[in-house]
């Protein structure tokens, strides 16, 4: 009887979670539907799960400059992949130092990292340092270096590393391993769940970033995807809001601005949606252990 009750309760939980999961798909379906709808249908009927009249005009307009979009895609993919790998490696090294109980100054270093979360020098000094001292203007490094280390992610990894027994480090040292070898060969493989979690956070930040490109990139061939698409949306909004020239009004009336926004969302969200299933099995474990331990 008890087994039967447990089975029924588990079935109810599965049904509820399945219904909730399906409900989470509705926004994505509405975005895809909006990107395939005409501007008139969106104005008259709003967003729906199925377009009243299917059209690919928003995608045609979006890919008029297909060469620039492809180049911007390549820049964003390169920056995301390189930035994520470098950021996870640098952040985990800092976390490893703070997690080592034998390190004399780990508390001082932790306080220093916390201060960076609470205070900053301001936008203008930051820009002067990046442009005049680090010479990052019109460089791919400008899209990578400013977000290379994150204090929150460092503490998340540090808390996870606290759960790794200190005896592992001591036994490795007895075998003649140095600190870097212990970190690279032992600690990083054992910290894979939290590293995958932080890697997803960092990849999202790099992929969705347009601010660094706006601040440091003037060359069109170095613009990331998000900046290019933001510029396109701004141009469409300018045409739609212009009331000085009748020619502009006629042009803007033919531009499906709302469906273009939905198409932009579809274009930009794709790689991240495909990335998540590969790190999902590590995500919950790494986030929970990294947030609780320590």
C-alpha positions as CSV (number, residue, x, y, z in Angstrom):
1,X,0.0,0.0,0.0
2,X,2.9,2.4,0.9
3,X,4.6,1.6,-2.4
4,X,1.4,2.3,-4.3
5,X,1.0,5.7,-2.5
6,X,4.6,6.6,-3.3
7,X,4.1,5.6,-6.9
8,X,1.0,7.8,-7.2
9,X,2.7,10.8,-5.6
10,X,5.7,10.4,-7.9
11,X,3.4,10.2,-10.9
12,X,1.7,13.5,-9.8
13,X,5.1,15.2,-9.4
14,X,6.2,14.1,-12.8
15,X,2.9,15.3,-14.4
16,X,3.2,18.7,-12.6
17,X,6.8,19.2,-13.6
18,X,6.1,18.1,-17.2
19,X,3.2,20.7,-17.4
20,X,5.5,23.3,-15.9
21,X,8.2,22.5,-18.4
22,X,5.8,22.7,-21.3
23,X,4.6,26.1,-20.1
24,X,8.2,27.3,-20.1
25,X,8.3,26.6,-23.9
26,X,5.4,29.1,-24.6
27,X,7.6,32.2,-24.6
28,X,10.1,30.6,-27.0
29,X,7.2,29.5,-29.3
30,X,5.7,33.0,-29.2
31,X,9.0,34.6,-30.1
32,X,9.4,32.3,-33.1
33,X,5.8,32.9,-34.0
34,X,6.3,36.7,-33.7
35,X,9.3,36.6,-36.0
36,X,7.2,34.9,-38.7
37,X,4.2,37.2,-38.3
38,X,3.4,40.3,-40.3
39,X,3.6,43.7,-38.6
40,X,-0.2,44.2,-39.2
41,X,-1.0,40.9,-37.4
42,X,1.1,41.8,-34.4
43,X,-0.6,45.2,-34.1
44,X,-4.1,43.8,-34.6
45,X,-3.9,40.5,-32.7
46,X,-0.7,40.8,-30.5
47,X,1.7,37.9,-30.1
48,X,0.2,34.4,-30.5
49,X,1.4,30.8,-30.5
50,X,0.9,30.5,-34.2
51,X,1.2,33.3,-36.8
52,X,-2.0,34.3,-38.6
53,X,0.0,34.9,-41.9
54,X,3.4,33.4,-42.2
55,X,6.1,35.7,-43.7
56,X,9.9,35.7,-43.7
57,X,10.2,39.4,-44.4
58,X,11.9,40.1,-41.0
59,X,14.6,37.5,-41.7
60,X,15.0,38.8,-45.3
61,X,15.6,42.3,-43.9
62,X,17.8,41.0,-41.2
63,X,20.1,39.1,-43.6
64,X,20.3,41.8,-46.2
65,X,23.8,42.4,-44.8
66,X,24.4,38.7,-44.4
67,X,28.2,39.0,-44.8
68,X,28.4,41.4,-41.9
69,X,26.2,39.2,-39.8
70,X,28.3,36.2,-40.6
71,X,31.5,38.1,-39.7
72,X,29.8,39.3,-36.4
73,X,28.8,35.8,-35.6
74,X,32.4,34.6,-36.0
75,X,33.6,37.4,-33.8
76,X,31.1,36.6,-31.1
77,X,31.8,32.9,-31.2
78,X,35.6,33.5,-31.0
79,X,35.2,35.9,-28.1
80,X,32.8,33.7,-26.3
81,X,34.9,30.5,-26.6
82,X,38.3,32.2,-25.9
83,X,36.9,34.4,-23.2
84,X,35.1,31.6,-21.4
85,X,38.1,29.3,-21.4
86,X,40.5,32.0,-20.2
87,X,38.0,33.4,-17.7
88,X,37.3,30.0,-16.1
89,X,41.0,29.2,-15.9
90,X,42.0,32.6,-14.3
91,X,39.0,32.7,-12.0
92,X,39.6,29.1,-10.8
93,X,43.2,29.8,-10.1
94,X,42.2,32.7,-7.9
95,X,39.6,30.6,-6.2
96,X,42.2,27.8,-5.6
97,X,44.5,30.2,-3.8
98,X,41.7,31.5,-1.6
99,X,40.6,27.9,-0.9
100,X,44.0,26.7,0.3
101,X,44.0,26.7,4.1
102,X,47.8,26.6,4.1
103,X,48.0,29.9,2.3
104,X,48.8,32.6,4.9
105,X,47.2,35.6,3.1
106,X,44.1,34.0,1.8
107,X,41.8,36.0,4.1
108,X,43.4,39.3,3.0
109,X,43.0,38.2,-0.7
110,X,39.3,37.4,0.0
111,X,38.7,40.8,1.4
112,X,40.4,42.4,-1.6
113,X,38.2,40.5,-4.0
114,X,35.1,41.4,-1.9
115,X,36.0,45.1,-2.2
116,X,36.0,44.9,-6.0
117,X,32.4,43.7,-5.8
118,X,31.4,46.8,-3.7
119,X,33.4,49.6,-5.2
120,X,34.8,50.6,-8.6
121,X,36.7,53.5,-10.0
122,X,34.0,54.7,-12.3
123,X,33.4,54.6,-16.1
124,X,35.8,57.3,-17.1
125,X,39.0,56.0,-15.3
126,X,38.1,52.5,-16.5
127,X,37.9,53.7,-20.1
128,X,41.2,55.7,-19.8
129,X,43.0,52.6,-18.4
130,X,41.7,50.3,-21.1
131,X,42.4,52.7,-24.0
132,X,45.5,54.7,-23.1
133,X,47.3,52.3,-20.8
134,X,46.3,48.8,-22.0
135,X,45.8,49.9,-25.7
136,X,42.7,47.9,-26.2
137,X,41.0,50.2,-28.7
138,X,39.8,48.3,-31.8
139,X,41.2,45.0,-30.6
140,X,39.6,41.7,-29.8
141,X,41.2,41.8,-26.4
142,X,38.9,44.7,-25.6
143,X,36.0,42.2,-25.8
144,X,37.7,39.7,-23.6
145,X,40.0,41.2,-20.9
146,X,37.5,43.5,-19.1
147,X,35.3,40.5,-18.1
148,X,38.1,38.0,-17.6
149,X,37.8,37.8,-13.8
150,X,34.5,37.9,-11.8
151,X,34.5,38.1,-8.0
152,X,31.2,36.3,-7.6
153,X,32.3,33.4,-9.8
154,X,35.6,33.3,-7.9
155,X,33.8,32.9,-4.6
156,X,31.4,30.3,-6.1
157,X,34.4,28.2,-7.2
158,X,36.2,28.8,-3.9
159,X,33.3,27.5,-1.9
160,X,33.2,24.4,-4.0
161,X,36.9,23.8,-3.6
162,X,36.5,24.0,0.2
163,X,34.6,20.7,0.0
164,X,37.6,18.9,-1.5
165,X,39.6,17.2,1.2
166,X,42.9,18.9,2.0
167,X,44.5,15.4,2.3
168,X,44.5,15.2,-1.6
169,X,46.9,18.2,-1.8
170,X,49.1,16.7,1.0
171,X,49.4,13.3,-0.7
172,X,50.2,14.9,-4.1
173,X,52.9,17.0,-2.5
174,X,54.4,13.9,-0.9
175,X,54.6,12.5,-4.5
176,X,56.5,15.5,-5.6
177,X,53.7,17.5,-7.3
178,X,53.9,21.3,-7.4
179,X,51.1,23.7,-6.7
180,X,50.2,24.2,-10.4
181,X,50.3,20.5,-11.1
182,X,48.0,19.8,-8.1
183,X,45.6,22.5,-9.4
184,X,45.6,21.4,-13.0
185,X,45.7,17.6,-12.6
186,X,43.7,17.1,-9.4
187,X,41.6,20.1,-8.3
188,X,40.2,21.1,-11.7
189,X,38.9,17.6,-12.6
190,X,37.3,17.3,-9.2
191,X,35.7,20.8,-9.6
192,X,34.2,20.1,-13.0
193,X,30.6,20.6,-11.9
194,X,31.2,24.1,-10.6
195,X,33.5,25.0,-13.5
196,X,30.8,23.9,-16.0
197,X,28.3,26.1,-14.1
198,X,30.5,29.1,-14.0
199,X,31.5,28.5,-17.6
200,X,27.8,28.7,-18.6
201,X,27.5,32.0,-16.7
202,X,30.6,33.4,-18.4
203,X,29.6,32.2,-21.8
204,X,26.2,33.9,-21.5
205,X,27.9,37.2,-20.4
206,X,30.3,37.2,-23.3
207,X,27.7,36.2,-25.9
208,X,25.1,38.8,-24.8
209,X,27.6,41.6,-24.3
210,X,27.4,44.7,-26.6
211,X,28.6,47.4,-24.2
212,X,32.3,46.6,-24.6
213,X,32.0,46.7,-28.4
214,X,30.2,50.0,-28.2
215,X,32.9,51.5,-26.0
216,X,36.0,50.1,-27.7
217,X,35.3,48.9,-31.2
218,X,35.0,51.4,-34.2
219,X,35.9,49.0,-37.0
220,X,32.9,47.3,-38.5
221,X,34.8,44.0,-39.1
222,X,35.4,43.7,-35.3
223,X,31.9,44.4,-34.2
224,X,30.3,41.5,-32.2
225,X,26.9,40.2,-33.1
226,X,25.0,41.8,-30.3
227,X,26.4,45.3,-31.1
228,X,25.5,44.9,-34.8
229,X,22.0,43.8,-34.1
230,X,21.5,46.6,-31.6
231,X,22.6,49.1,-34.2
232,X,20.1,47.5,-36.7
233,X,17.3,47.8,-34.1
234,X,18.3,51.4,-33.4
235,X,18.2,52.3,-37.1
236,X,14.7,50.7,-37.5
237,X,13.4,52.6,-34.5
238,X,14.8,55.8,-36.0
239,X,13.0,55.3,-39.2
240,X,9.8,54.4,-37.4
241,X,9.9,57.5,-35.2
242,X,11.0,60.0,-37.9
243,X,8.2,62.4,-38.8
244,X,10.1,65.0,-40.8
245,X,10.2,63.4,-44.2
246,X,7.3,61.7,-46.0
247,X,9.7,59.4,-47.8
248,X,11.0,58.1,-44.4
249,X,7.4,57.5,-43.3
250,X,6.7,55.4,-46.4
251,X,9.9,53.4,-45.9
252,X,9.3,52.9,-42.2
253,X,5.7,51.8,-42.7
254,X,7.1,48.8,-44.7
255,X,9.6,47.8,-42.0
256,X,8.2,45.1,-39.6
257,X,10.0,46.4,-36.6
258,X,8.3,44.2,-34.0
259,X,8.9,41.0,-36.0
260,X,12.5,42.1,-36.6
261,X,13.0,42.2,-32.8
262,X,11.6,38.7,-32.5
263,X,13.8,37.5,-35.4
264,X,16.9,39.1,-33.7
265,X,16.0,37.1,-30.5
266,X,15.8,33.9,-32.5
267,X,19.2,34.5,-34.2
268,X,21.0,35.4,-31.0
269,X,19.6,32.8,-28.6
270,X,20.2,29.8,-30.7
271,X,23.8,29.0,-29.8
272,X,23.1,29.3,-26.0
273,X,20.1,27.1,-26.3
274,X,22.2,24.4,-27.9
275,X,25.0,24.8,-25.3
276,X,22.9,24.4,-22.2
277,X,22.0,20.6,-22.6
278,X,25.7,19.8,-22.6
279,X,26.3,21.4,-19.2
280,X,22.9,20.8,-17.7
281,X,23.9,17.7,-15.8
282,X,26.7,19.7,-14.0
283,X,24.6,22.9,-13.5
284,X,22.4,22.1,-10.5
285,X,25.2,20.1,-8.6
286,X,27.8,22.8,-9.2
287,X,25.5,25.7,-8.3
288,X,24.1,24.1,-5.1
289,X,27.4,22.8,-3.7
290,X,29.3,25.9,-4.6
291,X,26.7,28.1,-2.9
292,X,26.3,26.0,0.3
293,X,29.8,24.6,1.1
294,X,32.4,26.7,2.8
